[in-house]
Amino acid sequence: MTIVIITLMFAALAFFSGRMKSRRAASELGGIRYLHSLPDYYGWYVVWITLLPVVIFALFWTISEPWLLKYLTLSHFELQQPVSQTGITRDLIYTQIISASTQDLSGLNYSDALTQSNLYYHQLISGRNTIFYTAAFLLLTGCISFGLYRVAPGFKARNQVEKLVRFLLALSSTIAILTTLGIVLSVLFESVRFFAHIPVSDFLFGTHWSPQIAIRADQQGASGAFGIIPLFAGTLLITVIAMLVAAPIGIFSAIWLAEYAPEKVRTYVKPAMEILAGIPTVVYGFIAALTIAPAIRSIAESMGSESVSSESALAAGLVMGVMIIPFVSSLSDDVIRAVPQSIRDASLAMGATRSETVKKVILPAALPGIVGGLLLAISRAIGETMIVVMAAGLTANLTANPLESVTTITVQIVTLLVGDQEFDSPKTLAAFALGLTLFIVTLILNIFALRIVKKYREQYE
């Protein structure tokens, strides 16, 4: 935290110093018009010249310092006791060195070497801060001096700043792409390991999900079935119920807010509606489990239905639909209000009523954005976990009855990865296969939505 404050202080000093020097140089020549760039560009140039080297140095230090600290400490231990003679790994030796001052390791035959290496380790710890702050201070001082040296009336500060901004934008895009690629490749690699144990056909077309692997041949209740159909059916069922609630309510509320509501009413109603998006999902889960699910069961029993589960897809879907209403409503409202007023005026001038204008002109023109909002809401519903756990249960049940207990893909991913797991087991690797399947389904959904958006955008632009 200290280095961040010091760096920000140097950045502020660099900005004002660069701008002041450029103004001084301009006044000597007769005014700012003799500068190649505005004074603020010179200030920002000095800021970037000061900050970038320090940031790069801090990143390099963060990556290399733990490795160097471990290497030096183990080298010091090696001078007193070869690691090969201890009978344990280098990582465990390093852990023992770190904890030597807080634990009693006197029973080990190399305890003296541990004690000495622990003292050396703490000397390195105390010295690293001095080295880091000294190097950072010298780097800040040198960079700000170099930046101020470059400030001159003919120096193209604006060009340099814009080049740097473009570089940072490109770097941000590259990081985002590489991050996505890394996630996809890691999930794909683990999925391939899973499919080495379980056939793809059994996974995609199997109708039974029981990921427990038998330890013994005679063990019961551990069938090791990995059919994804029940999970996909549960995910689809809950998502459909949620969208049946969220889509009409969200779109209709957006139409009312954008076209019919007075501005004073809109000022209060829209923020109040968007509060729904800020409520934690665990709160929705409590409401679904303690209020909605018992109410659904009571209503169903009063109507003569006897086999009603206390956890149901209907309860989870209804509450989830309420949760994602703001996603549909807010985005649709923004898109509808973005439709040019000239289109509305032209429709009204042709004799159309307001409702006809909304139905035949505004909604078709705003359809690409509305589809985008619905897609976001569907993705939110597919990825929801807490509400499903609390209201729909963990049972992988292949059914289309919304009154029965079901589970979803995301819930099973969490269940498979909870606790201590062995990542060589098909049970654990199944989570990655589920993640890959969910990724592919979402990708197909995005492609389909983009085709719809492209079709109508070409028609109304």
FENNOR-V956781 format. One record per backbone hydrogen bond with DSSP energy under -1.0 kcal/mol. NH is the residue of the N-H (numbers start at 1). CO is the residue of the C=O. E is the energy in kcal/mol with one decimal. If there is no record, write none. Layout:
# FENNOR-V956781
nh:co:e
NH:CO:E
NH:CO:E
This chain:
# FENNOR-V956781
nh:co:e
5:1:-2.1
6:2:-2.6
7:3:-2.4
8:4:-2.5
9:5:-2.2
10:6:-2.3
11:7:-2.4
12:8:-2.4
13:9:-2.3
14:10:-2.8
15:11:-2.4
16:12:-2.3
17:13:-2.3
18:14:-2.6
19:15:-2.5
20:16:-2.3
21:17:-2.5
22:18:-2.0
23:19:-2.1
24:20:-2.4
25:21:-2.5
26:22:-2.1
27:23:-2.5
28:24:-1.5
30:26:-1.4
31:26:-2.9
34:31:-1.6
35:32:-2.3
36:153:-2.1
41:38:-1.1
42:38:-1.0
43:39:-1.9
44:40:-2.7
45:41:-2.2
46:42:-2.0
47:43:-1.9
48:44:-2.6
49:45:-2.4
50:46:-1.7
51:47:-2.8
52:48:-2.3
55:51:-2.7
56:52:-2.6
57:53:-2.5
58:54:-2.6
59:55:-2.4
60:56:-2.5
61:57:-2.6
62:58:-2.5
63:59:-1.9
64:60:-2.7
65:61:-2.6
68:64:-2.7
69:65:-2.7
70:66:-2.2
71:67:-2.4
72:68:-2.6
73:69:-2.1
74:70:-2.4
75:71:-2.1
76:72:-2.1
77:73:-2.0
78:74:-2.5
79:75:-1.4
80:77:-1.3
81:77:-2.9
85:82:-1.3
86:83:-1.6
93:89:-1.9
94:90:-2.4
95:91:-1.9
96:92:-2.3
97:93:-2.3
98:94:-2.0
99:95:-1.9
102:99:-1.1
103:99:-1.6
108:105:-1.6
111:108:-1.3
114:110:-1.8
115:111:-2.5
116:112:-2.4
117:113:-2.4
118:114:-2.2
119:115:-2.0
120:116:-2.2
121:117:-2.5
122:118:-2.2
123:119:-1.8
124:120:-2.0
125:121:-2.1
126:122:-2.4
127:123:-2.0
128:124:-2.1
131:127:-2.2
132:128:-2.8
133:129:-2.7
134:130:-2.1
135:131:-2.6
136:132:-2.7
137:133:-2.4
138:134:-2.5
139:135:-2.3
140:136:-2.6
141:137:-2.6
142:138:-2.6
143:139:-2.5
144:140:-2.4
145:141:-1.8
146:142:-2.2
147:143:-2.7
148:144:-2.1
149:145:-1.8
150:146:-1.5
155:152:-1.5
157:155:-1.9
160:156:-1.7
161:157:-2.7
162:158:-2.6
163:159:-2.2
164:160:-2.2
165:161:-2.5
166:162:-2.4
167:163:-2.3
168:164:-2.5
169:165:-2.4
170:166:-2.6
171:167:-2.7
172:168:-2.5
173:169:-2.2
174:170:-2.5
175:171:-2.6
176:172:-2.3
177:173:-2.5
178:174:-3.0
179:175:-2.6
180:176:-2.3
181:177:-2.7
182:178:-2.8
183:179:-2.4
184:180:-2.6
185:181:-2.7
186:182:-2.4
187:183:-2.4
188:184:-2.7
189:185:-2.8
190:186:-2.0
191:187:-2.1
192:188:-2.3
193:189:-1.6
194:190:-1.8
195:191:-2.7
197:194:-1.7
198:194:-2.3
203:199:-1.7
204:200:-2.8
205:201:-2.2
210:225:-3.4
219:216:-1.3
225:210:-1.5
227:208:-2.7
228:203:-2.8
229:206:-1.6
232:228:-2.8
233:229:-2.7
234:230:-2.1
235:231:-2.5
236:232:-2.5
237:233:-2.5
238:234:-2.3
239:235:-2.2
240:236:-2.5
241:237:-2.1
242:238:-2.5
243:239:-2.5
244:240:-2.2
245:241:-1.1
246:242:-3.0
247:243:-2.4
249:245:-1.1
250:246:-2.8
251:247:-2.6
252:248:-2.6
253:249:-2.3
254:250:-1.9
255:251:-2.5
256:252:-2.4
257:253:-2.6
258:254:-2.5
259:255:-2.5
260:256:-1.6
261:256:-3.2
266:262:-2.7
267:263:-2.0
269:265:-2.8
270:266:-1.8
272:268:-1.5
273:269:-2.4
274:270:-2.2
276:273:-1.4
278:275:-1.4
284:280:-1.4
285:281:-2.4
286:282:-2.2
287:283:-2.4
288:284:-2.7
289:285:-2.7
290:286:-3.0
291:287:-2.0
292:287:-2.1
293:288:-2.9
295:291:-1.7
296:292:-2.7
297:293:-2.3
298:294:-2.4
299:295:-2.5
300:296:-2.6
301:297:-2.4
302:298:-2.2
303:299:-1.1
304:301:-1.4
305:300:-2.3
308:306:-1.3
309:403:-1.4
312:391:-1.4
313:404:-1.7
314:402:-2.8
316:312:-1.6
317:313:-2.8
318:314:-2.5
319:315:-2.0
320:316:-2.4
321:317:-2.3
322:318:-1.8
323:319:-2.0
324:320:-1.8
328:324:-1.5
329:325:-3.1
330:326:-2.5
331:327:-1.2
332:328:-2.3
333:329:-2.6
334:330:-2.2
335:331:-2.2
336:332:-2.7
337:333:-2.3
339:336:-1.2
344:340:-1.0
345:341:-2.8
346:342:-2.3
347:343:-2.0
348:344:-2.7
349:345:-2.4
350:346:-1.2
351:348:-1.5
352:347:-1.8
357:353:-2.3
358:354:-2.4
359:355:-2.5
360:356:-2.7
361:357:-1.7
362:357:-2.5
363:358:-2.4
365:361:-1.7
366:362:-2.2
370:366:-2.0
371:367:-2.9
372:368:-1.9
373:369:-2.1
374:370:-2.5
375:371:-2.5
376:372:-2.2
377:373:-2.2
378:374:-2.5
379:375:-2.5
380:376:-2.2
381:377:-2.2
382:378:-2.7
383:379:-1.9
389:385:-2.5
390:386:-2.1
391:387:-2.4
392:388:-2.2
393:388:-1.6
397:395:-1.3
399:397:-1.2
404:401:-1.6
412:408:-1.7
413:409:-2.0
414:410:-2.0
415:411:-2.4
416:412:-2.5
417:413:-1.3
425:422:-1.6
429:425:-2.5
430:426:-1.6
431:428:-1.5
433:429:-1.5
434:430:-2.4
435:431:-2.2
436:432:-2.5
437:433:-2.2
438:434:-2.5
439:435:-2.3
440:436:-2.3
441:437:-2.4
442:438:-2.4
443:439:-2.2
444:440:-2.5
445:441:-2.3
446:442:-2.4
447:443:-2.4
448:444:-2.4
449:445:-2.3
450:446:-2.7
451:447:-1.9
452:448:-1.6
453:449:-2.7
454:450:-2.7
455:451:-2.1
456:452:-2.1
457:453:-2.4
458:454:-2.0
460:456:-1.8
461:457:-1.4
